[in-house]
Amino acid sequence: MAIQRGQIYFVNLNPVQGREQSGERPVLVVSSNTINNQPLVVTVVIGTKGANVTRDYPTNVRVSTQDSGLPLETVFMCFQIRSLDSSRFPSVPAGNISGKILEKIDNALRLCLAL
């Protein structure tokens, strides 16, 4: 099954450099399905445990377990954007975001990218 916009996967982000997020983390697919269906890369924003982010910022979107299907509240840091090879992704997504939550992600991405 093809990777789709709005799906969440746990992906190993290593190797990294500097302040890049590392290790196995939830990532939210934000690239369009047109891109995702090509043999290119998949663009994602990286998530972290909600408990790790004590203050909400306009560049982050806090997502409940009910809205994502993940086991923990997750904050997607829209300033942490990466394009990853599809070989990093497991065959089954861990969760999904849609509707108003995905709109919040889009708005945070616009802010981060000055769009």
C-alpha positions as CSV (number, residue, x, y, z in Angstrom):
1,M,0.0,0.0,0.0
2,A,1.3,3.5,-0.9
3,I,2.3,6.0,1.8
4,Q,-0.5,8.6,2.0
5,R,-0.7,12.2,3.3
6,G,-1.9,12.3,6.9
7,Q,-0.6,8.9,7.8
8,I,1.8,8.5,10.8
9,Y,4.6,6.1,10.9
10,F,7.3,5.3,13.4
11,V,10.6,5.8,11.5
12,N,14.2,5.6,12.5
13,L,15.7,9.1,11.7
14,N,19.3,8.2,12.3
15,P,21.8,9.2,11.2
16,V,21.4,12.9,12.1
17,Q,23.5,15.9,12.7
18,G,23.3,18.8,15.1
19,R,19.9,19.7,16.4
20,E,18.0,17.3,14.1
21,Q,15.6,14.9,15.9
22,S,17.0,11.5,16.2
23,G,16.0,7.9,16.9
24,E,12.7,6.1,16.3
25,R,10.0,8.8,16.2
26,P,6.5,9.3,14.9
27,V,6.5,11.2,11.6
28,L,3.4,12.7,9.9
29,V,3.4,12.5,6.1
30,V,2.7,16.0,4.7
31,S,3.7,15.6,1.1
32,S,1.0,15.3,-1.5
33,N,-0.1,11.8,-2.6
34,T,1.0,12.7,-6.2
35,I,4.6,13.0,-4.8
36,N,4.2,10.0,-2.4
37,N,3.2,7.7,-5.3
38,Q,6.4,8.5,-7.3
39,P,9.7,6.9,-6.6
40,L,11.0,10.0,-4.9
41,V,11.1,11.0,-1.3
42,V,8.3,11.4,1.3
43,T,8.2,14.7,3.2
44,V,7.2,14.5,6.9
45,V,7.1,16.6,10.1
46,I,8.5,15.0,13.1
47,G,6.7,14.3,16.3
48,T,7.7,14.0,19.9
49,K,5.9,12.9,23.2
50,G,3.5,15.6,24.4
51,A,5.2,15.5,27.8
52,N,8.4,16.6,26.2
53,V,6.9,20.0,25.1
54,T,5.5,21.9,28.1
55,R,4.5,25.0,26.2
56,D,2.5,25.3,23.0
57,Y,4.0,27.3,20.1
58,P,2.3,28.3,16.8
59,T,4.9,26.1,15.0
60,N,3.7,23.0,16.8
61,V,0.5,21.0,16.8
62,R,-0.5,18.9,19.8
63,V,-2.5,15.9,18.9
64,S,-4.4,13.6,21.3
65,T,-4.3,9.8,21.1
66,Q,-8.0,9.9,20.0
67,D,-7.2,12.1,17.0
68,S,-4.0,10.2,15.9
69,G,-4.4,6.6,16.9
70,L,-1.0,6.7,18.6
71,P,-0.4,5.4,22.1
72,L,0.7,8.8,23.5
73,E,-0.2,12.4,23.0
74,T,2.1,13.7,20.3
75,V,3.4,17.2,19.4
76,F,4.2,17.5,15.7
77,M,7.0,20.1,15.3
78,C,6.3,21.7,11.9
79,F,9.7,23.4,12.0
80,Q,11.3,19.9,11.9
81,I,10.6,19.0,8.2
82,R,12.4,16.2,6.5
83,S,12.2,14.3,3.3
84,L,12.9,10.6,3.7
85,D,13.3,7.7,1.4
86,S,10.3,5.4,1.4
87,S,12.5,2.5,2.4
88,R,12.6,3.9,5.9
89,F,8.8,3.4,6.4
90,P,7.3,0.3,7.8
91,S,4.6,-1.4,5.7
92,V,1.7,-0.3,8.1
93,P,1.1,3.2,9.5
94,A,0.8,3.6,13.2
95,G,-1.9,6.2,13.0
96,N,-3.6,8.9,10.9
97,I,-4.6,12.5,11.1
98,S,-7.3,14.2,9.0
99,G,-9.8,17.0,9.0
100,K,-9.2,20.0,11.3
101,I,-6.1,18.6,12.8
102,L,-4.4,18.3,9.4
103,E,-5.6,21.9,8.7
104,K,-3.7,23.0,11.9
105,I,-0.6,21.2,10.6
106,D,-0.9,22.9,7.2
107,N,-1.3,26.3,8.9
108,A,1.8,25.7,11.1
109,L,3.8,24.6,8.0
110,R,2.7,27.9,6.2
111,L,4.0,29.8,9.2
112,C,7.3,27.9,9.3
113,L,7.9,28.3,5.6
114,A,6.6,31.8,5.3
115,L,4.0,30.7,2.7
